[in-house]
Amino acid sequence: MTQPRSLRFPDAASILIAVALLTSALRGCDPTPTPGPTPTPTPTPTELHAIVIEESAQRTPAQAIVLGSTRVRTAFKSFQVEDKDATAASLQPYIDRAKSKGLPYLMIVNAQGQTWWEGPLPATVDDVLKVVVKGGRP
């Protein structure tokens, strides 16, 4: 008959030696990851231009209030409302895009003509101003 093996636990000295070896092996290894470079926030354009493409024959009273609002118009460097049938060549890309998305459609562009925000014309003056402040949907 074989004798059962007795379990031997390491003594305190062996544990201290193991911890010391492990510590020295890890020295120089930083366990906390260093974050990479933080992205710079996208600057908010200072000169925003609004272009609204609509079917003027279908303008509602609520839309007329938004489009005629002094608060809305002064929030932009320029504020342009055009009918979907306008023929200005410079507006054609905006008209085509708006027609494909649904009218009335608001596009906010920077001085270089790059779209900063676009979407259906918000229903109220306050909603338009929220878009300008937040740069997102009302």
N, C-alpha and C positions, 0 to 999 in steps of 0.2 A: 504494500500500500504506500502511495506517495504522500508526502507531507504537503499540506497547503502552503503556498508561498506567502510569506508575510509581506505586507505592504510597507515600504519604507518611505517616509516623508522626508523631504530635504530639511536639513537643519537651517537655522536662521542665517548662518554664515553663507551657505550656498545660495539662499534667496537674495541676500545683499549683494553677492558677487554677480548674480544674474541681472539684477536691477542695474547695477553699476555698468555692466557691459552693454546692456540695452540702452541705457541713457547715453553713454558715450557714442554708441552707434547712431543714435538719432540726433545727436547734437549737430547742429548745422542744417538739419532738416526742419523746415518750418511747417508745422502741420496745418496752419491756417492759410488758405489760398489768398493770394493777393489779387484784388480785383483789377481787371484790365482797365484801359483808359475809358473814362466816362464820356458818352457822346455829348457833344455840345447841343443845347436845345436849338430847335429850328427857330430862327428869328421871326418875329411877327413883322410883316411888312408895314411900313409907316404910311405908304400911299396905296390905298386900296381903291379900286375902281369897280363899280357895280354895273352889270349888264343884265337887264331883264328882257327875255324874249317871251312874247305873249301873242295871243290872238286877240287883238284889241276889240273886236266885235263881241267877244265873250267875257270881257272884264266885268267882274262882280263889284258891287259897292264896297265890300270888304277889301278887295284887292285895290280899288281906287284909293281907299284910305291909306293903305300901306305905301302905294307908289307915290302918292302926293304928300306924304308926311315930311315935314321939314326936318324932323329928328332923323329919319332914315336918310334923306338926301345929304344932310350935312355930316353924316358918319363916313362918307366916302369922298375921295378927291374928285371923282366924277360919278354921276349916276345917270345911266342911259336906259331908256325903255324903248324897245323896238318891236314892231310887229313881225310876225314870222314871215311875212311876205316882203320885208325890206330887201333892197337890192344892193346895199353897200358891200363891196367886195371884202372890206376889212372885217365885216361882221359875219360873213358867210360861215366860217368854221363854228362860231358860237350858235348861229341859227340852226345849222345842221345838227349840232349836238343837242340843242334844246328840243328840236322837233322829235328826235329819237327818244328823248326821256319823258316828254310830256310838258304841256304848257299850263300856266306860266312857269318859267324856269329862271332861277337867279344864278348868275355866275359872278364870283368875286375874284378879280384878277389883280396881280401886282403891276408895277410900272412896266415890267418887261412883257406883260400879257400872259404870264403863267398863271394857271388857275390855282387860286388859294383855297377856294371853297366853291362847291356847286350843289344845287339841289332844287327841289320844288320851291317856289316862292313861299316863304313862311306866311302863316295866316294873319299874324298881327305885327304891329310896329315893334313891340317888345321882343317878339321872336326873331325878327330881323336883327335887332341890336344885340341879342344874345349870340347870334352867329358871328357877328363882327367881334365881339369881346372874346368869345371862347374859341372861335375858329372851328366850330363844329355844329352839329345839328342842334336846333333849339330844343 
